[in-house]
Structure formats: structure tokens, C-alpha cells
Amino acid sequence: MNAGSYPVVIISVVRTAIGSFNGALSTMPVHNLGTIVIKEVLQRAKVAPEVVSEVKFGHVLMAGYGQNPTRQASVGAGIPYSVPAWSYQMICGWGIKTVCLAAQSIAMGDSTIVVAGGVENMSNAPPLAHLRSGVKMGEVPLADRILCDGLTDAFHNYHMGITAENVAKKCEFPHHGNNLEAMVKLKPYFLTDGTGKKTCYEGKILKPLSQVVSWPQAGVEPSVMGVGPIPAVKQAVARAGWSLEDVDEFEINEAFRNSKVNINGGAIALGHPLGASDCRILVTLLHTLERVGGTCGVAALCIGGGMGIAMCVQRG
């Protein structure tokens, strides 16, 4: 879908620091992380909490946080009880997807100002045990919620890292100098904590950071979900009426690096908090475009289960 006759713009973006696994942010509940950035994003945008139409967050590892963590974060930030708040789950794609839904809500005339983003604290994901019917004898198995709800492919029942191996076997293009000896020295990156938010608005008074131009999603075979951004980016650029050469900056969720892709580092450098990664990507893209004076940008990432999502944004 594309934005309608009224341009949908992003007027403010904020994220927390990304904490290491069991690090400084590990004991902070996700709704508290959300509260912090909601307050800050509204303050930077000079938007009063009372004029927000709705709040939308993506969040993957929700079990144990109580009812609707997004609602908890929204109320904690001073947004009135009368403003609805929603929690969504689309694995790694939910941060950008909430921005897509915010843009759709604004384009349809249902909302004027929406706070959208993603939040995650992977350090707080406890192991699970099924004890509803009791245990008569023997050991009780524990399931790692990070793995079972976030990092295991539901269709093939293997770790998401295997899907990366599948992509490498199918279309391997190793970077110069990469070898096994070099890669074993890299720091593991998946397990991190953080949150990011955007405020979307249809209007002509507040100064926008960028216009939201297009936001498609695509599906691929789950065993090679890492290629999901390819059809998503192609569709996003086509719907925006651009060519790839028109794009000044790409942020694609991984450690790609050339003159247009992830010039400030990707997930391997910064971490991959599942529900917040794509918001981090979009925040980085918007700040990078502003810093380098770029106009057109694309944010994209793969999604567990065999999907990809992309968003085109335009400054000026």
C-alpha cells in the first residue's frame, strides 16, 4: 500500500541504547523502556500526550509482562486512558509493521497522530514449563522462550541460524577476506535489549523528518527466510515509483556494508532485539539521510517464517 492523497509523515524518532544480554538494561521491564521513549519522542516532536490518536508497538517475547505491555507503556508515559494502545507480533518485522499500520490508519482518516514502534528485552525472557496438569514423577522439561517463540523456525523446527546457512549454500557471495578463522572471532549478536519509536502524523504544521512513501511485505520459503527483503525491497521501490539508483541509503537488517547499505553498522555490530530491530533500522536510516543530506531511503529486513518487509521514506 502507498500513502493516500494526504502525505503521511514521520515527525520524530527516538530509541534507547541497545543493551547487551544480561547487561545494564536486563532488569528493566519492556513497558518501562516503552514509557521512556514515548515521553521523549513526544517531547522532541512538541506534541502533547492528549492529542495522540493511538499507540502501536511490536513485541515478540510478550509472555510474563501482563496484559498488553503497550497499553502499560502508553499510560505510564502520560497518554490519557481514552487513547487506545495495541501490542502486535510479527517476529522481527513488527516494528516497521506498526509504522505501516500507523500510516494506513492516518491515510484512512481514522487517526491524526500515532506513536508506533517496537520493544524487546530478551534478557527478561524466562524458561517455560508446562505444569498445568501437574507432574507425578520425573523431571520437568524447560523450554527457552527466546528459542521457542523467537528463534526457531516453526515450519522446519530448526534454529533461525540454519536458514542463514541455507541461504549461503543457495547463493553464497563471500566478502573478500572472510573465512572460518576470522568469523569465529566475531561477537555473537542476537541477544540484546532495546526499544525504538516513531511519531507519525498527517498535517502541515509540525516539521516532518520524512514522508512515508510505500510499505509492502512479501513471503518466501521459510527455510531461506533471509532472502525475504529482496522481493519486499523490489515491491517497495516499484510502488514508490523509484529505481534502485534513486535510493540514497539502504538499511537492511544484517552486516552488509558498502556506500549505500548500513553505513553505520548492522545487526551484528549493534544487536538484534527481536521486536525492536526494525525500528532501530528505521531510526538509523532517517538520521543517516539527514546527516548525509540524502533524500530517498529504504529500510528492510527478513522475518522468521519466511517473510520480508520494506519501507520507502523520502525527505524534503
C-alpha positions in Angstrom: 0.0 0.0 0.0 1.1 3.6 -0.6 0.1 6.7 1.3 -3.1 8.3 0.0 -3.9 11.8 -1.1 -2.7 13.2 2.3 1.0 12.7 2.9 1.8 10.6 6.0 5.0 11.9 7.6 7.3 10.9 10.4 7.9 13.9 12.7 10.1 12.4 15.5 12.2 9.3 16.1 13.8 8.0 19.3 15.4 4.8 20.5 17.0 3.7 23.7 20.5 2.4 23.9 20.8 -1.3 22.9 21.9 -3.2 26.0 23.9 -6.4 26.0 22.4 -9.7 27.1 22.1 -9.7 30.9 23.6 -6.2 30.8 22.6 -2.8 32.1 19.0 -2.9 30.7 18.4 -6.5 31.5 16.2 -5.9 34.6 14.0 -3.2 33.1 10.5 -4.3 32.0 9.7 -3.6 28.4 6.8 -1.3 29.3 9.2 0.9 31.3 11.5 1.0 28.2 8.5 1.9 26.2 7.4 4.6 28.6 10.8 6.3 28.4 10.8 6.6 24.6 7.2 7.6 24.3 7.8 10.5 26.6 10.9 11.5 24.7 9.5 11.2 21.2 6.5 13.4 22.1 8.8 16.0 23.8 11.0 16.2 20.8 8.0 16.5 18.5 6.4 19.1 20.8 3.2 17.0 20.8 1.0 16.9 23.8 0.0 13.4 25.0 -3.6 14.4 24.8 -3.6 14.8 21.0 -2.3 11.3 20.3 -4.8 9.1 18.5 -3.4 5.7 19.3 -0.2 3.8 20.2 1.1 0.7 18.4 4.1 -1.4 19.5 5.6 -4.6 18.1 6.8 -7.0 20.7 7.8 -10.6 20.2 8.5 -12.1 23.7 5.4 -10.9 25.5 4.7 -13.7 27.9 5.0 -12.7 31.5 4.6 -9.0 31.1 0.9 -8.8 31.9 -1.9 -7.6 29.8 -1.0 -5.5 26.7 2.5 -4.1 27.5 1.9 -1.3 25.0 -1.0 -0.1 27.0 1.1 -0.1 30.1 3.8 1.9 28.4 1.3 4.4 27.0 -0.4 5.1 30.3 3.0 5.3 32.0 4.0 8.0 29.6 1.0 10.1 30.5 -1.1 9.4 27.4 -4.8 9.5 28.6 -6.8 6.4 29.3 -9.1 7.3 26.4 -6.3 6.7 23.9 -6.2 3.0 22.7 -2.9 1.1 22.6 -2.1 -2.1 20.8 0.6 -4.8 21.0 1.5 -6.7 17.8 3.6 -9.8 16.9 5.2 -10.5 13.5 8.6 -11.7 14.8 11.3 -9.3 13.6 9.0 -7.3 11.3 6.7 -5.8 13.8 8.4 -2.6 14.5 8.2 -1.4 10.8 4.8 -3.1 10.5 3.4 -0.9 13.3 4.6 2.1 11.4 2.8 0.7 8.3 -0.4 0.3 10.3 0.0 3.8 11.7 0.4 5.2 8.2 -2.7 3.2 7.0 -4.7 4.5 9.9 -3.8 8.1 9.2 -4.3 7.7 5.4 -7.7 6.3 6.0 -8.6 9.2 8.3 -9.0 7.1 11.4 -6.1 8.8 13.2 -4.1 12.0 13.1 -1.1 11.4 15.3 0.1 7.8 16.1 3.0 6.7 18.2 4.4 3.5 16.6 7.4 1.3 17.3 8.9 -1.9 18.7 10.2 -3.0 22.1 12.1 -6.0 23.4 14.0 -7.2 26.4 15.4 -10.6 25.6 17.2 -10.8 28.9 13.9 -11.0 30.7 12.6 -14.0 28.7 12.3 -16.8 31.2 12.3 -20.5 30.5 8.8 -22.1 30.3 7.5 -25.3 31.9 4.0 -26.9 31.3 2.7 -27.6 34.8 -1.0 -27.0 34.3 -1.9 -30.7 34.8 0.8 -31.3 37.4 3.8 -33.6 37.5 3.5 -37.0 39.2 7.1 -38.2 38.7 10.3 -37.4 36.9 12.0 -34.3 35.5 10.2 -31.2 34.2 11.5 -30.0 30.8 12.1 -26.3 30.4 11.7 -24.5 27.1 13.8 -21.4 26.3 11.2 -18.8 25.3 13.8 -16.9 23.2 14.2 -20.0 21.1 10.7 -21.4 21.0 8.9 -18.1 20.4 11.6 -16.1 18.6 14.5 -18.0 17.1 13.1 -21.4 16.0 11.6 -21.8 12.5 8.0 -23.1 13.1 7.9 -25.0 9.8 11.2 -26.9 9.9 11.7 -26.9 13.6 15.3 -25.7 13.5 17.2 -22.6 14.7 17.0 -19.5 12.5 20.7 -19.7 12.1 20.2 -22.7 9.9 18.1 -20.6 7.5 21.2 -18.4 7.0 23.3 -21.5 6.2 20.6 -22.4 3.6 20.9 -19.0 2.0 24.7 -19.2 2.0 24.5 -22.6 0.2 22.0 -21.3 -2.3 23.6 -18.0 -3.2 26.9 -17.6 -1.5 28.8 -14.4 -2.2 31.6 -14.3 0.5 33.1 -10.9 1.2 36.8 -10.6 0.5 38.9 -11.8 3.5 36.1 -13.7 5.1 37.0 -17.2 6.3 36.1 -19.5 9.2 39.1 -18.4 11.3 38.0 -14.8 11.0 34.3 -15.4 11.7 34.9 -17.4 14.9 36.3 -14.3 16.5 33.1 -12.3 15.9 31.0 -11.5 18.9 27.5 -13.2 19.0 24.8 -10.5 18.4 21.3 -11.8 18.6 20.5 -11.4 22.3 20.0 -7.7 23.1 17.6 -5.4 24.7 16.2 -2.1 23.5 13.3 -0.1 22.0 12.5 2.4 19.3 9.6 4.7 18.5 8.3 6.9 15.7 5.5 9.5 15.7 3.5 9.6 12.5 1.3 12.5 11.6 -0.9 13.8 8.8 -0.6 17.5 8.8 1.2 20.6 7.7 2.2 22.4 11.0 4.8 20.2 12.6 8.1 19.9 10.8 8.5 16.3 9.4 11.6 14.2 9.3 10.4 12.3 6.2 7.3 11.2 4.3 6.3 7.5 4.4 6.0 6.6 0.7 5.4 2.8 0.5 5.4 -0.2 2.8 5.0 -3.7 1.2 5.5 -7.1 2.7 6.4 -10.3 0.9 6.6 -14.1 1.5 9.3 -16.6 0.7 10.0 -20.2 1.5 10.7 -20.3 5.3 14.0 -22.3 5.0 15.6 -19.3 3.2 13.8 -16.5 5.0 16.9 -14.4 4.8 16.1 -13.6 1.2 12.8 -12.1 2.2 14.0 -8.4 1.9 14.7 -9.0 -1.9 11.0 -9.1 -3.1 10.0 -6.6 -0.4 12.5 -4.0 -1.5 11.7 -4.6 -5.1 8.0 -4.0 -4.4 8.6 -1.0 -2.2 10.8 0.8 -4.8 8.3 0.0 -7.6 5.3 1.3 -5.6 7.3 4.4 -4.7 7.9 5.0 -8.4 11.7 4.9 -7.9 14.5 2.9 -9.3 17.2 1.4 -7.1 19.6 4.1 -8.4 17.2 6.7 -6.9 17.8 5.4 -3.3 20.5 7.3 -1.4 20.6 4.9 1.6 19.6 1.4 2.4 19.2 -0.1 5.9 18.8 -3.8 5.6 18.9 -6.0 8.8 22.4 -7.5 8.6 26.1 -6.8 8.4 26.1 -5.5 4.8 28.5 -2.7 4.1 29.0 -0.6 1.0 28.5 3.0 0.1 24.7 2.7 0.4 23.9 -0.2 2.8 24.1 0.0 6.6 26.9 2.6 6.6 26.7 2.8 10.4 26.8 -0.9 11.1 24.0 -3.5 11.1 22.7 -6.1 13.5 26.0 -7.9 14.0 27.5 -4.6 15.1 24.6 -3.2 17.2 22.5 -6.3 18.2 19.1 -7.7 17.2 16.4 -7.2 19.8 13.6 -9.1 18.0 10.7 -6.7 18.4 12.7 -3.5 18.2 15.4 -4.2 15.5 13.4 -2.9 12.6 12.5 0.3 14.5 16.2 0.7 15.2 16.9 0.3 11.4 14.3 3.0 10.5 15.6 5.4 13.2 19.1 4.9 11.9 18.0 5.4 8.3 16.2 8.6 9.0 19.1 10.1 11.0 21.6 9.0 8.3 19.6 10.6 5.5 19.5 13.8 7.5 23.2 13.7 8.3 24.4 13.0 4.7 21.8 15.2 3.0 20.1 12.2 1.3 16.5 12.2 0.0 15.3 8.7 -0.6 15.8 5.8 1.8 14.8 2.1 2.1 14.6 0.1 5.4 14.1 -3.6 5.1 14.5 -6.9 7.0 13.8 -10.6 6.8 11.1 -12.1 9.1 11.0 -15.6 10.7 8.6 -17.9 9.0 9.6 -16.8 5.5 8.7 -13.2 5.0 10.3 -9.8 4.3 9.2 -6.2 4.9 10.4 -2.9 3.5 9.6 0.8 3.8 10.5 3.7 1.5 10.8 7.1 3.1 11.6 10.5 1.5 12.9 13.7 2.9 12.1 17.1 1.7 
